[in-house]
């Protein structure tokens, strides 16, 4: 946490504040000025929380793993309350995190020897099944038609947000 001091003589002639004014001026001149500043517990927690969130955000932006989720949720922090049940939230969160019963996920956790689609041989991911695999072409056509009736474009990232 970096704090920069700038001296502005605003306490001139006000009893008790001239000492504060002098200390502020010294802080702008001297590189090592020790001040005894007291924060209440709430303020300290708030400062720590803000700094940790900044570090977390920076790490999230620089991390190479988890890019699928990063495309869906670029900002770290608390998830908003949607009013859904815990079960509904889990069902929605799993595809966001890439935790599915699809071959790619099962391969990554050592449950299958391959992560390829049994139908076409491409990596079997959520993106592949919903947007590309010919096996689900009829279902996709029905879904795209229904979405277009609602004037909604099929965009998997927007859908999972």
N, C-alpha and C positions, 0 to 999 in steps of 0.2 A: 504494500500500500504506500504510494508516494503522495506526500503532502507538500505543496509549494506555498510559500508565504510571500505576500506582497504587502509592503508597508504603505498604508494610506493614513495620513494624520487626521483622524476624525474625532479624537478624544481630547483635543486641546481645550484646556480650561475646565474640564469636567473632573471634579474631585474623585480620586481613586482610579480613574481611567488613564491618567497620564503614565502611570507605571506600566499598564498594559500596552499603551502606545509605544513606550520605550522598548519593551520586550519584542514587540512586533517589528520595530525598526531593526533591532539587533538580529532578529531571525533572518532578515533579508540580506544582512551583511556577513554574518558569521555562518560558516557551514556547519558548525557543531554547536547548536543551542539546545540545551536540555530543558524541556518544559514538562511539568508534571500535570498532565491532562487526565481528568477522571471521566470515564464513561460509565453509564449504568449498564447492567447486564443486558438489557434489551438492545441497547445501541451496539454493544460488542457483538452480540449474536447477529444482528442485522448486517454489520460490516463483514463479518466472517462469511455469512451466507452469500452476500453479494460477490465477494472475492472468489469463493469456491465455485459459484455458478459461472463466473467469467472463465476460470481455469477449466471447468468442465466443458463449457462451450468451445473453447479454443481446442481442447483435446478432441472433442467430437468432430470439429471441422477438419482437423489434421489426420484423424484416424483413417486408415485404408480399409479396415474391416467394417462390416455393417453398412456398406454404401446403399444397399437396398432400403434399409430403414431411414438412412439419412435423406434419401430422395423424398421420402414420405414425411419425415419430421426433422426439419433442419435446426430447430431451436430446442435446447434442453430445458428441462424444468418439469413442473407438475403438469399432469394431464388434467384437462378440464372435466368437471363432473357432467356426465351426459344424462344421468337419470336412469341409465340401464342397470340391469342386475349384474352381479359379479360374473355369473355364467355367460351372459351376453357379451360383457367386456372381454372375457377370456377368448370367446369364439372370434371376436373381431380382432383382438390383439395378435393372435397366433399367425395369421397371414402377414401382418405388418412386420413381425419379427422373423418371418420365414420359417416358422415352426409348423410344418404341415405333414401330412402322411404321404406326400409326393416322393417319388423315387430319389430326387436330388437331395432332399432333406434326410431321408432314410439312409442314403449312401454316406452322407456327411457324418452321421452318428454311428456308422458301422453296422447297420442293419441289413444293407444290401451290398452286392458286389459292384453295382453300377448305379449311376444316377440318371440314366437315360430313359426316355419314354419308350414303353413297350411297343407303341404303335409306329412311331416315326424315327426313333433313335436320337432325337435332340435331348438336351438337358431338360428333365421334367421339373419345371419350376411353376410357380403360380402364373407368372407372365406367359409362359409357354402354353399352359392348359387353357387359360382364359382368352388369350389373344391370338395364338398361332396354330395350335395342333389341329390337324385336319380331322382327327377323330371326333372332335367336338364342334365341327363346322355348322351343323344344323342347329345345335343349341346356341351357338354364338350368334347365328343369323337371327334367331328368335329374340335373343337378349338385345342385340343392336337395334332391332326394329322397335322393341318395347321402349328402349332408352330414347330413341329418336322421337317417338310419340310424346315423350315427356320433355323433349328438347334438351336432352343430356347426351354429351359426347362420351364415348367409351374411352376412359383414361384411367388405367389401373392405379396409378399413383394418386390421382385425385380421389378415386373411389376409396382407397385405403386410408386416406387422411381422415 
